Amino acid sequence: MRPGPADSVTAAAFASSWNRVGEGSVYTREQFLDWIAPLKPEDLQGRTVLELGFGNGSLLYHAAACGPARLCGVELGDTLEQARRNLRHVPEGVLELVRGDLTTVDLGTFDVVYCIGVLHHLREPEAGFRAVLRHTRPGGRFHCWVYGHEGNAVVRHVVDPIRRAASRLPWWLTKYGVALPLVMPYYAYAKVLGALDERGVAGLDRLPLGAYSRWIAKRPFPFFHHVAFDQLVTPRTVYLRRDEIERWLAHPDVEEDSTYVLLRNGNSWKFGGRRRSD
Protein backbone atom coordinates (compact mmCIF):
# COMPACT_ATOMS: atom_id res chain seq x y z
CA MET A 1 0.00 0.00 0.00
CA ARG A 2 1.31 3.43 -0.86
CA PRO A 3 1.50 6.06 1.90
CA GLY A 4 -1.23 8.67 2.00
CA PRO A 5 -0.40 11.98 0.31
CA ALA A 6 -0.53 13.88 3.60
CA ASP A 7 2.13 11.68 5.21
CA SER A 8 4.31 11.79 2.09
CA VAL A 9 4.25 15.60 2.08
CA THR A 10 5.05 15.69 5.79
CA ALA A 11 7.94 13.25 5.36
CA ALA A 12 9.37 15.31 2.50
CA ALA A 13 9.17 18.46 4.60
CA PHE A 14 11.06 16.84 7.48
CA ALA A 15 13.66 15.40 5.09
CA SER A 16 14.49 18.97 4.05
CA SER A 17 15.34 19.60 7.69
CA TRP A 18 17.11 16.36 8.56
CA ASN A 19 19.37 16.41 5.52
CA ARG A 20 20.74 19.84 6.48
CA VAL A 21 21.62 19.54 10.18
CA GLY A 22 25.10 18.08 9.68
CA GLU A 23 26.57 14.73 10.64
CA GLY A 24 26.30 12.90 13.92
CA SER A 25 23.31 13.21 16.23
CA VAL A 26 21.49 16.48 16.76
CA TYR A 27 20.61 15.18 20.24
CA THR A 28 22.78 14.50 23.27
CA ARG A 29 22.90 11.14 25.01
CA GLU A 30 21.15 12.79 27.96
CA GLN A 31 18.25 13.82 25.71
CA PHE A 32 18.02 10.32 24.24
CA LEU A 33 17.89 8.71 27.69
CA ASP A 34 15.26 11.24 28.78
CA TRP A 35 13.08 10.47 25.76
CA ILE A 36 13.20 6.68 26.15
CA ALA A 37 12.84 6.57 29.96
CA PRO A 38 11.55 4.50 31.72
CA LEU A 39 13.41 2.25 29.29
CA LYS A 40 17.09 2.03 30.19
CA PRO A 41 20.18 1.32 28.06
CA GLU A 42 20.32 -2.23 29.44
CA ASP A 43 16.81 -2.83 28.10
CA LEU A 44 18.25 -2.40 24.60
CA GLN A 45 21.50 -4.27 25.15
CA GLY A 46 21.57 -7.58 23.28
CA ARG A 47 18.00 -7.03 22.05
CA THR A 48 16.39 -6.52 18.68
CA VAL A 49 15.35 -2.87 18.48
CA LEU A 50 13.20 -0.95 15.97
CA GLU A 51 12.69 2.79 15.56
CA LEU A 52 9.66 3.95 13.57
CA GLY A 53 10.45 7.26 11.85
CA PHE A 54 14.21 7.67 12.29
CA GLY A 55 14.80 11.00 10.51
CA ASN A 56 18.55 11.29 10.00
CA GLY A 57 19.36 8.57 12.54
CA SER A 58 19.94 10.93 15.47
CA LEU A 59 18.21 8.63 17.98
CA LEU A 60 19.51 5.43 16.38
CA TYR A 61 22.98 6.94 16.91
CA HIS A 62 22.49 6.69 20.68
CA ALA A 63 20.48 3.46 20.57
CA ALA A 64 23.46 1.83 18.83
CA ALA A 65 25.68 2.76 21.79
CA CYS A 66 23.43 0.62 24.03
CA GLY A 67 24.68 -2.52 22.26
CA PRO A 68 21.59 -4.00 20.59
CA ALA A 69 21.97 -7.29 18.75
CA ARG A 70 19.98 -5.87 15.84
CA LEU A 71 19.02 -2.26 15.20
CA CYS A 72 16.44 -1.47 12.55
CA GLY A 73 14.67 1.70 11.45
CA VAL A 74 12.01 2.75 8.95
CA GLU A 75 11.58 6.25 7.53
CA LEU A 76 9.28 7.57 4.81
CA GLY A 77 11.39 10.63 3.98
CA ASP A 78 14.42 10.61 1.68
CA THR A 79 17.05 10.61 4.45
CA LEU A 80 18.63 7.16 4.15
CA GLU A 81 21.91 8.42 2.70
CA GLN A 82 22.36 10.97 5.50
CA ALA A 83 21.35 8.43 8.16
CA ARG A 84 23.84 5.88 6.86
CA ARG A 85 26.62 8.48 7.11
CA ASN A 86 25.59 9.29 10.67
CA LEU A 87 25.54 5.59 11.58
CA ARG A 88 28.61 4.36 9.77
CA HIS A 89 30.21 3.54 13.14
CA VAL A 90 27.61 0.85 13.88
CA PRO A 91 29.16 -2.67 13.64
CA GLU A 92 28.52 -4.50 10.39
CA GLY A 93 25.51 -6.78 10.45
CA VAL A 94 23.71 -4.90 13.22
CA LEU A 95 22.02 -2.03 11.38
CA GLU A 96 19.15 -2.21 8.89
CA LEU A 97 17.53 0.93 7.48
CA VAL A 98 14.37 0.78 5.39
CA ARG A 99 12.54 3.48 3.48
CA GLY A 100 8.81 3.02 3.77
CA ASP A 101 5.53 4.02 5.37
CA LEU A 102 5.67 3.00 9.02
CA THR A 103 1.91 2.48 9.15
CA THR A 104 1.94 -0.25 6.47
CA VAL A 105 5.45 -1.73 6.36
CA ASP A 106 6.02 -5.22 7.82
CA LEU A 107 9.48 -5.69 9.31
CA GLY A 108 8.67 -8.57 11.64
CA THR A 109 8.65 -8.28 15.43
CA PHE A 110 11.25 -6.86 17.82
CA ASP A 111 12.07 -7.00 21.51
CA VAL A 112 11.86 -3.19 21.80
CA VAL A 113 10.02 -0.77 19.51
CA TYR A 114 10.05 2.98 19.98
CA CYS A 115 8.59 5.95 18.10
CA ILE A 116 9.69 9.41 19.21
CA GLY A 117 8.07 12.59 17.88
CA VAL A 118 6.37 11.02 14.87
CA LEU A 119 2.81 9.90 15.67
CA HIS A 120 1.55 13.47 16.12
CA HIS A 121 2.52 14.29 12.52
CA LEU A 122 0.66 11.40 10.91
CA ARG A 123 -2.62 11.68 9.06
CA GLU A 124 -3.84 8.85 11.31
CA PRO A 125 -1.84 8.85 14.57
CA GLU A 126 -3.66 5.81 15.90
CA ALA A 127 -2.59 3.83 12.82
CA GLY A 128 0.98 4.71 13.74
CA PHE A 129 0.44 3.40 17.28
CA ARG A 130 -1.02 0.16 15.91
CA ALA A 131 2.16 -0.22 13.81
CA VAL A 132 4.27 0.21 16.95
CA LEU A 133 2.29 -2.52 18.67
CA ARG A 134 2.25 -4.78 15.61
CA HIS A 135 6.05 -4.72 15.40
CA THR A 136 6.50 -5.53 19.10
CA ARG A 137 6.99 -9.23 19.79
CA PRO A 138 4.71 -10.89 22.36
CA GLY A 139 6.22 -10.01 25.73
CA GLY A 140 8.28 -7.22 24.16
CA ARG A 141 8.24 -3.54 25.11
CA PHE A 142 7.10 -0.46 23.20
CA HIS A 143 7.54 3.23 23.94
CA CYS A 144 6.34 6.47 22.30
CA TRP A 145 6.59 10.23 22.77
CA VAL A 146 4.08 12.74 21.40
CA TYR A 147 3.11 16.39 21.70
CA GLY A 148 0.45 16.87 24.35
CA HIS A 149 -2.73 18.90 24.06
CA GLU A 150 -2.35 19.67 27.73
CA GLY A 151 0.28 22.32 28.47
CA ASN A 152 0.60 23.51 24.87
CA ALA A 153 -1.98 26.28 24.69
CA VAL A 154 0.60 28.87 23.55
CA VAL A 155 1.90 26.58 20.82
CA ARG A 156 -1.58 25.56 19.66
CA HIS A 157 -2.95 29.11 19.51
CA VAL A 158 0.13 31.10 18.45
CA VAL A 159 2.68 28.82 16.76
CA ASP A 160 0.31 26.45 14.99
CA PRO A 161 -1.44 29.14 12.89
CA ILE A 162 2.00 30.32 11.75
CA ARG A 163 2.95 26.72 10.95
CA ARG A 164 -0.04 26.32 8.64
CA ALA A 165 1.25 29.18 6.50
CA ALA A 166 5.00 28.60 6.88
CA SER A 167 4.78 24.93 5.89
CA ARG A 168 3.73 26.02 2.38
CA LEU A 169 6.85 28.11 1.84
CA PRO A 170 10.20 26.91 0.44
CA TRP A 171 12.17 25.19 3.24
CA TRP A 172 14.94 27.81 3.24
CA LEU A 173 12.44 30.65 3.64
CA THR A 174 10.72 28.85 6.52
CA LYS A 175 14.05 28.13 8.21
CA TYR A 176 15.74 31.50 7.86
CA GLY A 177 12.89 33.92 7.15
CA VAL A 178 10.32 32.63 9.64
CA ALA A 179 11.81 30.22 12.21
CA LEU A 180 15.00 32.20 12.84
CA PRO A 181 13.46 35.58 13.75
CA LEU A 182 10.59 33.95 15.67
CA VAL A 183 12.82 31.78 17.83
CA MET A 184 15.06 34.64 18.95
CA PRO A 185 12.63 36.12 21.52
CA TYR A 186 11.74 32.64 22.76
CA TYR A 187 15.45 31.84 23.15
CA ALA A 188 15.81 34.93 25.37
CA TYR A 189 12.70 33.96 27.37
CA ALA A 190 13.94 30.40 27.93
CA LYS A 191 17.41 31.57 28.93
CA VAL A 192 15.91 33.95 31.50
CA LEU A 193 13.84 31.12 32.96
CA GLY A 194 16.90 28.88 32.97
CA ALA A 195 18.91 31.51 34.87
CA LEU A 196 16.10 31.99 37.38
CA ASP A 197 15.84 28.25 37.82
CA GLU A 198 19.56 28.02 38.62
CA ARG A 199 19.02 30.63 41.33
CA GLY A 200 16.28 28.55 42.89
CA VAL A 201 13.35 30.79 41.95
CA ALA A 202 10.11 28.90 42.56
CA GLY A 203 6.90 28.86 40.51
CA LEU A 204 8.51 28.97 37.05
CA ASP A 205 6.45 26.03 35.83
CA ARG A 206 3.31 28.15 36.19
CA LEU A 207 4.56 30.41 33.39
CA PRO A 208 3.72 29.61 29.73
CA LEU A 209 5.84 26.63 28.64
CA GLY A 210 7.67 26.98 31.96
CA ALA A 211 8.84 23.38 32.44
CA TYR A 212 9.73 22.96 28.78
CA SER A 213 11.61 26.28 28.72
CA ARG A 214 13.68 25.29 31.75
CA TRP A 215 14.61 22.07 29.95
CA ILE A 216 15.55 23.60 26.60
CA ALA A 217 17.39 26.52 28.22
CA LYS A 218 20.39 24.22 28.65
CA ARG A 219 20.73 23.86 24.87
CA PRO A 220 22.62 26.13 22.45
CA PHE A 221 20.87 28.46 20.01
CA PRO A 222 21.28 26.16 16.95
CA PHE A 223 19.19 23.55 18.76
CA PHE A 224 16.46 26.13 19.41
CA HIS A 225 16.54 27.00 15.71
CA HIS A 226 16.33 23.33 14.71
CA VAL A 227 13.31 22.79 16.99
CA ALA A 228 11.57 25.92 15.66
CA PHE A 229 12.14 24.87 12.06
CA ASP A 230 10.82 21.39 12.83
CA GLN A 231 7.70 22.96 14.33
CA LEU A 232 7.06 25.19 11.31
CA VAL A 233 8.11 23.05 8.34
CA THR A 234 5.58 20.26 8.82
CA PRO A 235 2.17 20.53 7.11
CA ARG A 236 0.49 18.47 9.84
CA THR A 237 0.70 18.46 13.64
CA VAL A 238 -1.86 17.29 16.16
CA TYR A 239 -1.71 17.61 19.95
CA LEU A 240 -2.83 14.47 21.72
CA ARG A 241 -4.84 14.35 24.92
CA ARG A 242 -4.04 11.93 27.72
CA ASP A 243 -7.43 10.24 27.48
CA GLU A 244 -6.87 9.46 23.79
CA ILE A 245 -3.52 7.83 24.59
CA GLU A 246 -5.14 5.82 27.39
CA ARG A 247 -7.74 4.62 24.89
CA TRP A 248 -4.94 3.40 22.59
CA LEU A 249 -3.30 1.58 25.48
CA ALA A 250 -6.56 -0.24 26.20
CA HIS A 251 -5.90 -2.30 23.04
CA PRO A 252 -6.44 -6.03 23.72
CA ASP A 253 -2.88 -6.83 22.62
CA VAL A 254 -1.42 -4.62 25.35
CA GLU A 255 -0.62 -6.15 28.74
CA GLU A 256 -2.88 -4.11 30.99
CA ASP A 257 -0.68 -3.86 34.10
CA SER A 258 2.37 -2.84 32.04
CA THR A 259 1.18 0.53 30.72
CA TYR A 260 2.29 4.01 31.70
CA VAL A 261 1.53 7.58 30.58
CA LEU A 262 4.05 10.16 31.80
CA LEU A 263 3.94 13.94 31.41
CA ARG A 264 7.26 15.24 30.06
CA ASN A 265 8.28 18.88 30.50
CA GLY A 266 4.70 19.86 31.15
CA ASN A 267 3.63 19.67 27.49
CA SER A 268 4.19 16.20 26.03
CA TRP A 269 3.45 12.56 26.78
CA LYS A 270 5.67 9.50 27.05
CA PHE A 271 3.75 6.27 27.07
CA GLY A 272 4.25 2.57 26.53
CA GLY A 273 4.06 -0.91 27.96
CA ARG A 274 4.37 -4.54 26.92
CA ARG A 275 2.64 -6.51 24.23
CA ARG A 276 0.55 -9.32 25.70
CA SER A 277 2.47 -12.58 25.54
CA ASP A 278 -0.52 -14.92 25.42
Secondary structure, DSSP 8 states (H G I E B T S, - for coil): ----HHHHHHHHHHHHHHTTS-SS-SS-HHHHHHHHTTS-HHHHTTSEEEEES-TTSHHHHHHHTT--SEEEEEESSS-HHHHHHHTTTS-TTTEEEEES-TTT-----EEEEEEES-GGGSSSHHHHHHHHHHTEEEEEEEEEEEEBSTT-HHIIIIIHHHHHHHTTS-HHHIIIIIIHHHHHHHHHHHHHHHHHHHTT-S-GGGSTTHHHHHHHTTS-HHHHHHHHHHHHH-S----B-HHHHHHHHT-TTB-GGG-EEEEETTTEEEEEEEB---
